[in-house]
């Protein structure tokens, strides 16, 4: 809808479905597997300013059939504050990943997906 990964690099966007939290989607550079990565964040507005509630970073691999495979890299939440890394770079050309943390982040991502579908986010025809 917003032009794919190439367009996202210079144009982050919000998806908002009142009364739920807005989602902020932005390009996050190249990940440890040397794939494009994005941040998907839930944003809280307080005193007229945006504040991060939680955020997942994914690497995205485009498969031969045009579908995407999402690798979770990290999860961050502000209250209570915690941050988990599931993958990273050891040295140039080599990366590490923790299967247990990656599995936990996949559970979080699937839960978010189910919530977004049930709240009608995928029915939105425009992005902000």
Backbone torsions as a table, in degrees:
resi	resn	phi	psi	omega
1	UNK	NA	-35.4	-175.9
2	UNK	-101.6	6.1	176.0
3	UNK	106.5	6.8	176.9
4	UNK	80.6	-173.9	-176.5
5	UNK	-62.2	-37.3	-179.0
6	UNK	-61.6	-43.0	-179.9
7	UNK	-71.9	-30.3	-177.4
8	UNK	-65.1	-29.1	-176.3
9	UNK	-54.6	-39.8	-179.3
10	UNK	-106.2	-2.1	-173.4
11	UNK	-140.0	81.2	174.7
12	UNK	-64.1	159.5	179.8
13	UNK	-145.3	161.5	175.3
14	UNK	-109.1	145.6	169.1
15	UNK	-121.0	125.5	-174.6
16	UNK	-133.2	130.2	176.2
17	UNK	-131.9	95.5	-179.8
18	UNK	-55.9	142.4	7.1
19	UNK	-96.2	18.6	-174.5
20	UNK	-84.8	168.8	-179.1
21	UNK	-67.3	140.7	174.1
22	UNK	-68.1	148.8	172.3
23	UNK	-104.8	134.1	177.1
24	UNK	-110.9	125.4	-179.0
25	UNK	-118.1	126.7	-179.7
26	UNK	-147.4	156.0	178.2
27	UNK	-69.3	141.9	-178.2
28	UNK	-124.0	18.0	178.3
29	UNK	87.5	-156.5	-179.9
30	UNK	-101.1	133.2	-178.0
31	UNK	-88.1	-177.2	-175.6
32	UNK	-65.1	-23.9	176.5
33	UNK	-87.5	6.9	-178.0
34	UNK	64.1	35.2	174.4
35	UNK	-111.1	156.9	174.5
36	UNK	-60.9	144.4	178.0
37	UNK	-129.4	154.8	179.8
38	UNK	-134.7	156.5	168.6
39	UNK	-104.1	136.3	169.7
40	UNK	-120.3	117.6	-172.7
41	UNK	-126.8	145.3	169.4
42	UNK	-95.0	131.3	-173.8
43	UNK	-115.6	135.5	173.5
44	UNK	-107.5	136.2	175.1
45	UNK	-100.8	128.9	-179.9
46	UNK	-142.1	129.2	-179.9
47	UNK	53.5	37.8	176.6
48	UNK	77.4	7.0	-179.9
49	UNK	-122.7	150.6	176.4
50	UNK	-81.9	137.2	176.2
51	UNK	-132.9	137.2	179.5
52	UNK	-67.7	132.4	172.4
53	UNK	-99.9	-51.5	175.7
54	UNK	-158.3	160.0	-173.3
55	UNK	-154.9	138.5	173.2
56	UNK	-120.2	136.1	173.7
57	UNK	-105.5	133.0	179.8
58	UNK	-124.1	148.3	161.7
59	UNK	-96.7	145.3	-177.1
60	UNK	-124.0	125.5	177.3
61	UNK	-111.5	127.1	176.2
62	UNK	-87.9	123.1	-179.5
63	UNK	-84.8	167.4	-176.9
64	UNK	-58.0	-31.0	-178.3
65	UNK	-86.0	7.5	178.4
66	UNK	88.6	-6.1	176.5
67	UNK	-79.8	163.9	-178.9
68	UNK	-111.9	143.5	171.6
69	UNK	-112.8	127.5	-176.0
70	UNK	-104.1	119.0	174.8
71	UNK	-99.0	118.0	177.0
72	UNK	-72.2	135.0	179.8
73	UNK	-108.0	-42.2	-177.4
74	UNK	-154.5	157.8	175.6
75	UNK	-135.9	134.5	179.7
76	UNK	-134.3	138.9	177.0
77	UNK	-135.7	146.0	-176.2
78	UNK	-94.6	-28.5	-177.8
79	UNK	-144.0	109.2	-5.6
80	UNK	-69.1	147.8	-174.1
81	UNK	-72.8	124.5	168.9
82	UNK	-158.8	159.8	-178.1
83	UNK	-144.2	130.1	177.3
84	UNK	-123.1	134.5	173.6
85	UNK	-107.0	128.7	178.9
86	UNK	-105.4	-13.6	-179.9
87	UNK	-158.5	154.6	179.3
88	UNK	-168.8	-179.2	-179.5
89	UNK	-99.1	128.9	174.8
90	UNK	-81.7	-54.6	174.7
91	UNK	-152.5	166.8	-175.3
92	UNK	-51.9	127.3	179.1
93	UNK	87.6	-4.8	-179.0
94	UNK	-131.9	133.0	178.6
95	UNK	-127.4	161.5	175.8
96	UNK	-118.5	157.4	169.8
97	UNK	-150.8	145.9	179.5
98	UNK	-103.3	110.6	-174.8
99	UNK	-61.3	-36.9	-178.8
100	UNK	-67.5	-45.5	178.8
101	UNK	-66.8	-41.5	178.0
102	UNK	-59.8	-41.5	178.3
103	UNK	-63.5	-41.7	177.5
104	UNK	-63.0	-41.2	178.4
105	UNK	-68.1	-32.5	174.9
106	UNK	-63.7	-37.5	176.3
107	UNK	-63.3	-44.6	178.1
108	UNK	-60.7	-46.3	-178.7
109	UNK	-62.7	-42.4	178.3
110	UNK	-64.4	-38.9	178.1
111	UNK	-63.2	-46.6	176.9
112	UNK	-57.6	-45.5	-179.4
113	UNK	-57.7	-47.8	179.2
114	UNK	-61.5	-41.4	179.5
115	UNK	-65.6	-44.7	-179.0
116	UNK	-63.1	-40.4	177.5
117	UNK	-65.3	-46.6	-177.3
118	UNK	-65.6	-28.4	180.0
119	UNK	-89.2	-1.6	175.1
120	UNK	86.5	14.4	-179.9
121	UNK	-61.0	-32.6	-177.9
122	UNK	-76.7	-6.6	176.4
123	UNK	-89.9	-5.7	-178.6
124	UNK	-69.4	133.0	-176.5
125	UNK	-97.3	-13.5	179.8
126	UNK	-134.9	160.1	175.8
127	UNK	-121.1	155.3	-179.3
128	UNK	-94.8	NA	NA
